[in-house]
């Protein structure tokens, strides 16, 4: 049977709607209900330590809601305990309902079958040390890695911060400890049973196969239309696990095989995906937003080649250090290198670049308005546009202030 064929514009609108970019903006100040709606679309908020503009886990809600109180995220995670921190798509804040669906990953870590090298080596080579770190967290938590190390140092022991942190990372991956809160950005660890609500801890654990199928369902709903790689990347599955889960959902009729114009590989449509006639939205996107985090998907959907250059030496950077894509309706129309200069009280646009085929005046006007909202959201004054980039001249003409 031939697959249904979707044009690229239709696939793009499906993807944007699935991620919440066709949802109406709140009429007033966004509240907890609006944030929950965003999480219902994205399933998670990816965490990253870079703070040159704002930390990554606060940005997806801004992209979808506009200026909102960032405390809502912290409250949902660390006050109301509706979110927990774990490895979803990298380190992420996830709804607590997903905890049972990720216990297979925790079990694999306990069996030394999953995780990155350092924590696994710590458990393999120093199990007694890891057990002692867990005992100290249970005794003293919530506690940071530095607190444990200094506490032991004051007792005459000499513990390396690196060894302590690596042991905590193993305990975190294996689900034995979790993040009880943060001090600035530092994780404060505690044993999981003291952090997560009882109804989450007592929820039954599904089989690995059932859990992975449900996670792929969530990924399919969040993407709208996606390749197999897109689906397994959402929660970072291995190839075989991802293929098995996707094949099972296709066989059950829960994913519809389709072809997407220009993709050149099989794709899968979420049956209930919305197909808006058009999407009208302007939004700055985090480099770690689910809409753009899988770079090959971003290029397939938008024709937008995107690589983050944080780790590229400054003289070799093409676009800048912390570059955010700018979504304008159904295309990524520009990219901007942003810095929140809190000492000067301004939002600095270190570079701004127009994507090919865009109208500089139209894009600059929309981007200037979004930058003004971003500055207000961050409690900054002027938007200062530096002269670097192909959009800089037009943006300087319409921005609130020039350099």
LOPANU-819837 format. One record per atom (N, C-alpha, C, CB): x, y, z. Coordinates in pm, whole numbers, plus 50000, padded with zeros to 5 digits. Glycine has a CB too. Layout:
REM LOPANU-819837
XYZ
...
This chain:
REM LOPANU-819837
500844988050000
500005000050000
500885012550000
499045000050123
500675021949907
501505033949904
501275042650028
501225042049777
502345048850073
502255057650188
501615070850148
503635060050248
500905076850244
500425090550222
501635099750209
499495095150338
501525109550119
502635118750097
502245132550150
502995119349946
503105138250233
502885151550288
503845161350222
503075151550441
503335172850183
504225183350135
505055188450252
503425194950069
506195194450221
507055199750328
506335210750406
508365205150269
505625220250344
504915230250424
503895224250520
504215240050333
503195213750477
502225207250566
502965200750683
501385196750490
504055193650656
504835187350763
505355197850860
506005179350704
505765209150809
506275219850894
505175225150987
506845231350808
503975227050933
502875231951016
502465221651120
501675235650929
502495208951082
502195198351179
503205198951295
502225184451110
504485200151261
505525200351363
505385212551454
506905200351297
505105224051396
504945236251477
503735235151569
504795248451386
502635229951518
501435228451601
501685218451713
500235224051515
502365207451682
502635197351784
503445203051899
503355185451723
504315212551869
505145218651972
504485230952037
506465222451913
503255233852000
502525244352069
502595258052007
502995245252205
503155259351888
503325272551829
502075277651757
504475272451734
501035269451751
499755274451700
498745276251813
499195264851595
499145273351936
498255275552050
498105290552074
498795268352178
496945295052121
496775309352147
497675314052261
495315312452180
498185326252249
498975332052357
498055335852473
499755344352306
498535335052597
497705338852711
497265353452701
498465336552842
496035356052745
495525369752741
496175378552846
494015369752761
496555372952959
497215380453065
498555374253099
496335381153190
498975376053223
500235370153267
500115354953270
500655375553406
500995347753203
500905333153206
501015327753348
501985326953119
500265317153375
500285311153507
500635296353497
498915313053577
500455289353608
500855275353614
500115266853511
500615269853754
498865270053485
498095262453386
498735263453248
496645267253380
499205275353215
499835277353083
501155269553074
500085292353057
501925269653184
503175262153183
502895247353169
503985264853311
501865242453236
501505228253220
501145225253075
500335224553314
500475234653010
500125232552869
501385231152785
499265244252815
502385239552810
503645238352738
504275224652762
504625249552780
504305220352886
504895207352918
504095195952857
504975205553069
502795197952841
501995188052772
502385186652626
500545191452782
502965197152570
503465196752432
504875191052425
503435210752371
505765195852513
507185192552500
507605180252578
508015204252545
506855176752684
507155165552773
508335167952866
507435153352692
509125178052840
510315180452922
510875194252893
511385169552898
511775198552979
512545210752960
514015206852974
512135222153063
514765207652866
516175203852872
516965214252950
516755202052731
517895209453031
518715218053117
520095219653055
518825212353260
520625231753061
522005234153018
522585245053107
522085238352866
523875244353131
524495253353229
524795267253175
525765247353279
524805269153043
525195282152987
524155292653024
525355281252832
524625303953075
523735314253127
524025327953065
523855315153278
524555328152944
524935340852884
523705349452852
525745338552758
522595343152817
521325350252801
520385346052914
520685347452661
519925333652912
519135327753020
519265312753008
517635332353015
519175305853121
519365291353118
518275284753034
519365285653262
518685273652971
517885267552865
516505263152911
518605255952809
516365258353036
515075252553075
513995263153096
515255244553202
514375275953101
513365286453111
512875291252974
513925298153189
513605288152869
513335294452739
512155288552661
514545293552656
511925275252661
510795270252582
509455276352620
510705255252595
509235278752749
507965284852790
507875299252739
507815284552943
508985306552741
508975320152686
508675319852538
510325327152711
509245310252466
509025309352322
507565306852289
509885298252262
506855299752378
505465295852351
504425304452421
505265281652391
504825311352528
503875319152606
504145334152604
503865314352746
505385338052567
505785351752586
506285353752728
504635361352556
506485366152770
507035368752904
506175362253013
507135383852929
506805354153095
506095347053202
506995347153326
505735332353159
506455345253444
507285344853565
508115332053569
506405345753692
509435333353561
510295321553558
510185313353686
511745325653537
509755319553794
509585312353920
508595300853904
509125321754030
507705301853805
506745291053782
507455277753758
505845294353662
508555278053684
509305265653656
509895260253785
510415268153552
510545268853862
511165264453987
510105259154084
511945275954052
508965266054091
507915261554182
507355247954141
506785271754187
507155246254010
506615233453964
507585222153994
506325234053813
508895225053985
509895214654008
510175212254155
511185218353938
510395222854231
510955221254365
510015224954479
512175229454376
508855230554446
507865233454549
506675224054538
507405247954539
506085223454419
504905215054400
505265200754362
504005221054294
506525198454323
507005185154286
506195178954173
506975175954405
505845187154074
505195182053954
506225178253848
504225192453898
507465182553867
508555179253777
509665172853857
509065191753701
510455164353789
511655158953851
512775159553749
511435144453903
513985159153800
515135160253711
515715146453684
516205169553773
515955143753555
516545130953518
517025131953373
515515119153535
517625121053326
518085120353188
516915116753097
519235110153173
516315126853036
515265124652937
515895126152800
514065134652956
515915138552751
516745141952636
517895150052696
515945150152522
519005143552728
520015149252815
519375152152951
520635162352752
520065159653037
519505163153167
518295171953146
520565170253257
517185168453210
515925175253181
515065175753307
515155168153067
514145185353307
513025185353400
511855178753328
512665199753449
511285168453392
510215160653329
509025159953423
510715146453292
507795158853369
506635156353455
506835143553535
505355155453372
506425143853662
506655132153748
505925119753697
506205135153891
504885121553615
504195109953559
505125101553472
502995114453478
506235107253425
507165099753341
508155091553423
507915109253250
508185093353554
509165086053635
509055070953616
508985089553782
507855065053626
507795050453604
508265046253465
506385045553625
508095055053366
508465051553229
509985051853208
507805061053131
510725057253303
512175058153290
512905049153390
512625072353309
512155041153462
512805032453560
513645021653494
511765025953650
513305017753370
514145008053299
515545013753278
513515004153163
515635026853255
516945033253237
517705033153369
516795047853184
517005035753478
517635035453610
518135021453642
516655040253719
517305011353609
517694997453634
518924993753552
516534987853602
518964998253428
520144995353345
521405001553406
519945000753202
521245013553463
522405019753528
522825011653651
522075034353569
521865006953728
522204998853846
522894985953804
520944995753929
522534980953687
523174968753636
524434971753554
522194960953551
524844984353554
526044988853481
525914986553331
527284981553533
524694987653280
524434985653138
524204998853064
523234976553118
524025009653137
523735022353072
524325033553155
522215024253052
524755044253085
525345055853151
526625059553082
525595052953300
527175071053120
528445074853059
529605070153144
528515089953038
530795070253084
531935062953136
532315065253280
533075065953055
532475077953322
532965080953456
532125074953566
533045095553475
530795077553569
529965071753674
529965056553675
528555076653660
529925050553556
529935035953552
531255030453605
529695030953408
532365036953571
533655032553624
533725034253774
534805040353558
533135045053826
533135047253970
532445035754042
532445060554004
531305031453990
530575020554055
531315007354036
529145019553999
531895005653919
532594993053891
533874991953974
532924992153740
534615003253985
535925002954049
535885006354198
536855012453979
534885014454241
534865019054380
533455017754438
535345033654390
532895005854439
531515004454488
531355008754633
531054990254473
532375006354716
532275010254857
532255025354871
533455004354938
533005032354788
533005046954790
531645052354748
534115052454697
531075046654644
529745051054599
528715048554708
529345043854469
528795037054773
527855033954881
528005043754996
528075019654932
529225048155025
529435057955132
528875071555094
530925059055164
529015075354969
528425087954924
526905087354939
528805090954776
526305076054902
524865074554918
524475075355066
524395061254858
525265069355152
524965069855296
524995084255346
525965061355375
525965092055299
526095105855344
524945114455291
527435111655299
524505111755167
523345119055115
522125115855199
523095115554966
521955103055233
520805099055314
520875105655453
520755083655328
522075107055505
522265112755638
522125127955638
523635108955693
522625134655533
522745149155536
521875156555436
524135152955512
521275149655340
520605156355229
519475165455272
520085146155133
519135175355185
519725178455054
521145184255068
518815188354978
522015180154979
523415183754992
524055184554855
524155173655081
525005193754840
525775194854716
527025186454721
526135209354689
527625184154606
528845176154600
529945182554684
529315174354456
530055195854676
531075202754754
530855201554903
531125217154715
529595201154946
529305199855089
529785186455142
527795201455114
529565175855065
530015162655107
531525162355118
529525151755010
532165167555015
533635167355014
534205175255130
534155172954882
533665187455155
534185195655263
533895189455399
533605209555256
532725183155412
532395176655537
533375165555572
531005171155532
533735157955471
534685147055495
536095152555518
534685137155377
536415163255447
537745169255465
537905174355608
537965180855364
536825180255663
536885185355800
537035174255902
535645193655830
536665162155863
536825150655953
538185144055934
535715140355929
539035149955852
540375144655833
540535136055709
540765136755950
539405133255639
539505125555514
539755135155399
538205117255489
540315130055292
540555138555174
539805132255057
542085139955142
538685138555023
537865133654913
537995143254796
536395132054956
538275137854681
538295146154560
536885150454524
538945138454442
536735163454490
535425168254445
535005160454321
535455183454415
535935157954231
535595150854108
535075136854137
536815150054016
535755129554227
535295116054261
533905116454324
536285109254355
533685126054412
532375127254477
531295130354376
532405137954585
531585139754287
530595143654186
530285131954094
531105155654104
531295124454054
531085113053965
530245102354034
532425107053919
530495099954162
529685090354236
528235094954243
530245088354377
528025107854267
526665113254270
525995112054135
526695127954314
526745113954028
526165112453895
525705098153871
527175116653787
526475088453919
526025074553907
524735072353986
527125064753955
524705077254108
523515075554192
522315082554132
523785080854332
522565093854066
521485101254000
520965093453879
521985115253955
521865088553795
521465080953677
520705068353717
522685077353592
521115062053824
520485049653866
519225052153949
521455041253946
518855064753969
517605068154034
517615067354185
516555059353983
518775065454244
518845064154391
518835077754460
520105056454432
519335088054392
519225101754440
518635110054328
520605107454487
518105121554365
517585130754266
517825144954313
516085128354240
517415154654232
517635168554266
516505173454355
517735177154139
516855177254477
515865182454571
515655197354551
516285179754715
516645204154496
516595218454471
517925222654410
516295226454601
518055235454389
519315240654335
519745252754415
519175244154185
521055253954432
521665265454497
522435272754389
522605261154618
521875284354346
522295290254219
521985279754113
523845294454219
523015273954051
522715263353954
523175249754004
523375266553820
523825249254121
524355236654173
523225227454218
525315239354290
523285215054177
522325205154224
522495202654373
522485192054146
521365201754442
521345197054580
520665183354579
520595207254675
521425173154614
520965159454603
520285154754732
522135150154568
519305146254714
518725139054826
518265125554774
517535147054891
518025116354867
517535103254824
516145105054764
517515093054943
515875097354661
514665099354581
513395097954663
514635089554467
513385088854759
512145086554835
511775098354924
512285074154919
512735107554950
512405119455028
511985131154940
513585123455115
512105129754809
511855140954718
510555139054641
513015142654620
510395127554576
509225125554490
507985122354573
509495114254390
506825126754526
505585123754598
505345108754607
504395130554530
504615104854713
504365090554737
503615084254621
503565088754866
502675091654560
501885085354452
502765082154332
500735094654409
503865089454315
504795086454206
505645074354242
505705098654176
506165074354363
507005063154407
506225050054408
507565065954546
504935050854440
504115038754451
503475034554319
503045040954554
503645042454216
503055038854086
503735026154034
503205050453984
502975017353972
503575004953922
504605007653812
502484995553868
505584998853806
506635000053705
506254991653584
508004995553762
506064997953468
505744990153348
506964982353300
505234999253236
506714972753215
507834965653153
508634975553068
507334953653067
509884971853043
510724980552959
510074982852824
512124974552942
509514972452766
508904973752632
507704983152636
508484959952579
506844981652737
505664990352747
506095004852773
504724985552859
507085006552859
507555020152889
508125026752764
508605019853000
508915019452689
509535025252570
508485028352463
510605015852514
507475019852451
506405023052356
505695035952397
505395011452348
505435037552526
504745049652572
505615062052550
504365048352720
506905060852571
507795072352548
507835075852399
509215069252599
507805065852312
507755068752169
506415075052132
507995055852086
505335070652195
504045077352173
504145092252208
502935070652257
504735095052322
504885109052364
505755116752265
505505109752506
506825110452218
507695116952121
506955119451990
508945108552095
506145109751949
505385111251824
504375122651835
504665098151788
503705123351948
502745134251968
503465147751973
501935132052098
504655148052033
505415160552045
505985165051911
506535158952145
506285155751823
506825159151691
505735160951586
507795148351646
504645153751598
503595154251496
503915145151380
503415168351446
505025147651316
505515139051209
507025138151225
505115144451066
507575126051206
508975123951242
509505111351177
509135123151393
510825110951163
511485098651121
511695089851244
512835101651050
512105077451219
512415068451330
513515074451417
512845054751278
514535080251354
515625086051433
515125097551518
516755090951341
514245105951463
513675116851542
512975111451666
512705125251458
512205100751647
511395095351756
512275089451866
510445084751703
513295082051828
514125076051933
515065086251995
514925064351876
515355097051923
516235107351978
515545115352088
516715116651868
514215116152085
513505124952178
513835121352323
511985124252155
513835108452354
514205103752487
515515095752484
513085095352547
516265097552379
517605091952365
517635076752382
518535098352465
516875070152296
516885055452292
518065050552208
515555049952235
518495038452237
519395031652147
518665027552020
520015019452215
519435024051917
518855020951786
517865009351795
519955017651686
518264998451857
517394986651858
516124989051940
518144974751914
516264995352055
515084998252137
514115007252061
515485004852270
514675017451995
513825026751921
513125020151805
514635038351872
513845012351730
513235005551615
512134995951658
514304997851537
512374988751766
511374979251814
510104986451856
511934971051931
510244997451931
509075004851978
508315011051862
509495015852078
509025016951767
508355023051651
507615012351571
509365030351561
508275001051544
507644990351466
506384985151535
508624978851443
506444984151668
505284979251742
504104988851729
505644977351890
504375001951736
503305011851726
502755012551583
503805025551770
503595010651485
503115010251346
502204998251326
504295009751246
502624986751377
501814974651363
500454976151430
502564962651422
500424983451541
499164985551614
498324996751555
499454988551759
498815003451451
498075014351390
498145027351466
496655010551375
499075028451561
499205040551640
500175050651579
499655037051779
500935046451482
501765055351401
501465052251255
503295053551434
501295062651175
500955060851034
502185063550947
499785070050994
502655053750874
503775056050783
503395066150674
504245042850720
504255076050652
504025086150549
505345089350480
503395099050611
505245096250369
506415102150303
506305117250317
506515097750153
507425123550343
507455138150351
508345143250238
507975143050491
507845152850167
508555158650054
509975162850093
507785170749999
510955157250022
512345161250041
513085154150152
512385175450066
512405146050232
513105139650344
513935127650300
512105135350449
513455120450202
514235109350151
514345097450244
515575113950118
513515096750345
513525085350437
512115083750494
514575087250551
511755071750539
510405069650591
510115078750710
510225054950631
508855082850719
508415091150830
507145085350887
508205105950786
506765090551004
505615085251076
504795096951129
506055075751192
503485096051108
502565106751147
501795102451271
501595110251032
501705111451370
500845109051484
499405110751437
501185118851602
498545100651454
497215101051392
496375113151431
496475088651427
496535118051553
495725129351599
496425142751581
495365127451744
497505142951504
498235155451486
497365166051419
499505153051402
497425178251472
496705189451412
497435194151287
496555201051514
496655198551189
497225203851065
496625217951043
496925194250940
497205228051107
496635241451091
496795246550948
497305251151187
495895255450907
496005261250772
497215270250761
494735269050738
497575276550872
498805284450875
499195286451021
498615298150802
500435289751044
500955292651178
501505306751176
502045282351221
501035314951266
501505328651278
502105330351417
500345338951252
503415331151425
504065332451554
505475337751535
504085318951629
505905346351623
507305350751629
507875345851760
507425366451616
509035339551756
509595333851879
511095332151867
508945320351910
511805335951972
513215332451987
513265318352045
513965342652079
514145310051990
514205295952030
515535293052099
514025286751908
515455285752209
516665280852273
517385271252179
516345273952407
518725270752184
519425260252109
519015246252150
520915261752128
518375244952269
517985231852322
516465230352324
518555229852463
515775237852239
514335236552225
514035223952145
513715249152156
512995216152183
512685204052107
512405206451960
511515197252169
512005218551923
511755221151782
513025220651699
511095234651765
514185223651761
515425224851684
516585216751740
515835239251677
516385209151848
517545202851911
518155191751827
517155197352046
517365185151743
517925174951652
518245181951522
516925162751630
519515184851499
519905194251394
519555189151254
521395196851401
519615176051230
519265171151097
517765172951071
519655156251082
516945171351176
515515173851162
515245188651134
514765169351289
515955197351204
515805211751182
516105215351037
516725219651276
517135209150982
517485211950843
516435206250748
518865206150811
515905194350778
514865188650693
513585196950695
514565174350735
513215201650813
511955209050827
512035223250773
511545209550970
513135230050805
513215244450780
514295248650681
513445251450909
515095239050634
516225242950550
517195251650625
515735250150426
517295249450755
518095257850845
519245249650900
517225263750960
520455252950861
521635245850908
522105252351038
522775245950800
522085244551145
522285250451278
523275242151357
520945251451353
524335248451400
525295242051489
525615252051599
526595237551413
525565247751723
525905256751832
527425257551842
525285251851967
527935269751862
529365272251853
530005275651987
529635283351755
529355271752096
529895274552229
531315269052245
528985268552336
531545257152191
532835250652211
533815253152095
532625235652229
533425261852003
534305265551893
535155277551937
533485268951763
536465277351915
537285289051950
536725301751885
538765286951907
536755312651958
536115325051912
536505329151770
536465336252007
537785328451731
538125332751594
537505324051485
539625332851577
537095311851521
536555302651420
535025302351417
537075288751446
534385309851506
532925309851507
532395317251385
532395316351636
531335311651327
530715317951211
529655327951254
530095307351119
528785323951347
527645332251384
527735338151525
526385324251373
528425331251617
528535336651751
528515325851857
527435346451776
528565330251982
528705321052096
527395314452134
529275328452216
526365322252161
525075316752205
523995321752111
524765320652354
523835314552003
522995319151892
521625312651901
523665315851756
520585320951899
519205316251906
518565317651769
518405323952012
517935307051718
517135308451596
515915317251624
516685294551542
515485324551521
514295332851532
513235327351439
514605347651498
512155322151499
511025316851424
510075328151388
510295305851505
509755329351261
508775339251216
507745331851132
509445350951135
506585329951189
505505322451127
505975308151099
505045329250996
506135304450974
506435290350944
507865288250894
505475285150839
508725297850924
510115296250882
511045301350992
510385303750748
512255296550990
513295302451075
513965313150990
514335291651127
513705325551028
514035336850941
515355343450974
512945347050949
515895341051093
517125347851134
517735340251250
516855362751173
518925344651288
519565339451408
520295351151475
520565327751375
520305350851609
520895362051684
521775356551796
519795371351742
522925362851813
523845359651922
523545369252036
525365360651876
522955364152145
522455372652252
523295371652378
521025369052284
523335382852450
523985383352581
523185392652671
525475388052570
522775387552786
522125395952886
523235402552968
521145387552978
523505415152938
524535422753011
523885428753134
525185433952920
523885421053242
523145425253361
523845436753433
522965413453455
525135437553421
525845448753483
525425461953420
527365446753472
525315462153287
524895474353217
523385475553208
525485474553077
522675464653238
521225464953233
520655465353092
520725476653308
521345458752996
520885458852858
520945444752800
521725468552772
520145442552698
520215430352618
521055433352495
518795425052578
522185426752483
523105429252372
522875419052261
524575428852420
522675423952142
522625415552022
524015416351961
521485420251920
524835406551991
526235407051949
526375404851798
527055396552024
525425397751739
525405395751594
523995391751555
526455384951549
523595395551436
522265391951386
522375388651238
521225403451411
521755377651199
521945372251064
520595369151001
522835359651068
520415373850880
519205371050802
519395358050726
518885382750705
518375349450730
518425337250651
518145340450504
517415326750705
518705332450412
518515335050269
517045335950230
519195324250187
516725345450144
515375346850091
514455355350175
514775333650075
514905359650293
514055367550380
514095382250345
514455365750523
513035389250382
512955403850365
513525410350490
511485408550337
514625417550476
515335422850593
514445432050676
516585430350548
513675440650610
512825449950683
511745442850764
512185459650588
511085433050700
510015425650768
510565417650885
509305416350669
511665410550861
512245402150966
512775410851080
513365393250910
513445421751048
514005430451151
512915436251240
514825441751088
511795440251181
510705445951259
510145435751357
509595451151167
509915423551310
509375413151398
510395409151504
508965400951316
511655408051465
512695404251560
512895414951666
514005401551486
512865427651626
513025438451723
511945437951830
512995451951652
510715435151789
509615434151886
509845422551981
508275432551814
510335411351929
510575399752016
511755402152109
510815387151931
512775409052062
513905412352148
513485421752259
515035418652066
512595430952229
512085440052332
511345432152440
511165450652270
510535422252397
509835413852494
510825405752578
508845404452423
511865400652512
512875392952584
513595401652687
513875386752486
513925413852650
514595422852743
513695425952862
514995435852672
512425428752836
511485431452945
511365419353037
510115435352890
511275407552976
511155395153053
512335393353147
511035383252959
513515397253101
514735395553180
515025407553271
515905393253088
514125417153273
514335428853358
515445437753310
514625424553498
515675438053179
516725446353119
516095458653053
517545438153015
516915468453028
516415480852967
516535480352817
517175492753020
517525487352764
517665488652619
518055475452554
518705499152587
517715474652424
518235464252336
519335470852253
517095458052244
520555466152270
521705472152204
522155463052091
522875474652305
522085467851969
522395459751851
523795463251802
521345462051739
524665453551807
526025455451754
526015453951602
527015445151818
527005459651534
526935460351387
527345447651313
527785471351341
527475436351381
527935424251313
526745416251261
528775415551408
526865411551136
525855402651079
525055409150968
524935398051185
524465400650883
523775405550763
522435412250793
523545394150668
521915410450915
520655416950952
520875429051041
519735407051021
522115431451081
522385441551184
521935455451142
523865441751217
522205459351018
521865473050976
520355475350983
522365475750833
519575465950930
518125467550934
517595466751077
517445456750847
518185458151157
517725456751295
518035469251376
518355444551361
519185475151352
519555487351424
518595498851394
520985491551388
518025498651276
517105509351237
515785508651315
516835508751087
515395496451353
514075495051415
514145491151563
513265484751340
515335487651613
515475483551752
515245495651844
516865477351778
515005492551969
514725503152066
515895512652079
514405497152203
517125507552071
518295516352072
519395509751990
518785519252219
520325517651941
521465512451867
522635510451958
521835521751753
523775506451896
524975503951977
525545516952028
526045496451895
